[in-house]
C-alpha cells in the first residue's frame, strides 16, 4: 500500500490515473444530445453557456469559474440516458472544425458530445467558449474526456495543447482534412467522414476497474442480503421514534457532476432540509462548501444512534448496485454544497462517489473541506484494490467502535 495517509512508512508513488471508476466511459448529458447542431453552436442548453452568460464578452476568457451558476449546470445534467457519452472539445472553430462538430452531432452512435470550441483567433460566442490557454479550466468545468485538434494549427499551439491535455489526462486526436484522399494507414480512426489521427491515448486499467466493480456488486449484494433483518428493525425504530418516512432520499452529485438520488435511513425530523439554511448561516462548524454541526438539533433520538454506527447509510448499498456509487470513493455532496465548489474542487468528481473513503478513515474530525479534497485527490492518484480493501477494513473497525458521524 503506497498511500501515505494509510501507511506513512512508505512513500506515495504514481499509479495509473483511475478516472473512470464506474461501468462505461464518459458521462451522459441527456436530452441535450438530441438537439440539432444549430442549437448547439449557440450553446443555449450548454452548462458552459449557463456560466458564460454571467460574464460580458471582455471577461469571458480570463474570468474565474462562477460557482453561483452551478445550479444551472446541474439542471443540464438531469436527463438520463443509459448510453455513456464522451465529452469533446474541438480546437479550431473554422469551417473544418465546425464540419467535425456537425459530424459528431449527426453520428450519436459514436458516443460523443461536443462541449464547444477553443480558438485563439475567432471572437467568443457562436460556439467558441475559450482560448487554448483556457483548456485546463474548461476541461475541468465541462468534464471533458477528449480533445480534437481540427488542423491546421501552428506547431507551438499543437504542442502546447498536447502537453496540457496529457497533463490533464485527456485523450487527444488530430483531425486531418485529406481533401478526398484516402489515408495509407487503415488503422486511422474516423469521426464521420473525417480521418482522425490519435496523438495520445490515456491508459485505462480496464482489468482493475472491472475488479473494482465486481467487488462493489458482490459486496453490495451480500450486504443487502445479510442486513435485510436489520433493515426491518431499523424501519420499525424510526417509525416509532418520530413521524415521517423511513427512507430519506435526496439529490447528490456523482461522477462528472451528474446528479443522482442517494438513499439513507431518515435520522432527522421531517423538515430538516428547510431548517438547514439557517443552521448553515450561523452554526456550520466546517470550513469551505461543506455543512456539518455537532449536536445538530434536527437529529432524532434514534437518528443519533444510527449515525454513531453509520447504520443510516446502509440503503446506499442500493446505489452501489445501480452503479451510482462505489463501496469506496469520495463522499457525494448535496447540490447546495456542490454549488459552492471552486474549479480546484472538481477533481474529486473524476471518480464514482463512495459509501466510505480515505477521509472517513484518516481525518473524519478534521473540519477543513480543503483537507477532504486533498485526501480525495490522493485516493484518485494512488488508487488500487488493495487500498480499497484497506479502507473497507478500517471502516468496519470504526463502525464497531461507534465512531461515526
Secondary structure, DSSP 8 states (H G I E B T S, - for coil): ---TTT-TTS-----------SSSSS---GGGGGS-HHHHHTTTT-HHHHHHTTS-TTTTTT----GGGHHHHHHTT-S--SS--EEEEEE--SHHHHHHHHHHHH-GGG-EEEEEEE-SSS-SBTTEEE-GGGHHHHHHHTT--EEEEES---HHHHHHHHHHHHHTT-EEEEE---TT---S-TT-EEETTEEEEEEE-----HHHHHHHHHHHHHHHHHHHHHTHHHHHHHHHHHHHHSSS-SEEEEEEE-GGG-EEEEEEE--B-TTHHHHHHHHHHHH--SBSS----TT-TTB-HHHHHHHHTTGGGTTHHHHHHTTS-EEESS---BHHHHTT--GGGGGGGGS--EEE-HHHHH-TT--BHHHHHHHHHHHHHH--HHHHHHHHHHHHHHHHHT---
